[in-house]
Amino acid sequence: LMPLLVIFVIRNVAIGAAIGLAVACWLVAFGTVGSHILTGSGGYVAVGMLAYSMASSFGMGFLATALMFLE
């Protein structure tokens, strides 16, 4: 059984990462980012870097916000 703080951290990072991935997918599919990505094998690297950076940033931001409002 994991401590409550570990569950709290994992849950909030996962929620933030999911939001970040959704935003990254939206930017690639419908935003202006998709038109700037090269076709071919280099495009996969660019999309992966964008998805990782958005997921990690949103995950840490969501966790920081949750910790800030924790009472």
Disulfide bonds with the S-S distance in Angstrom:
none
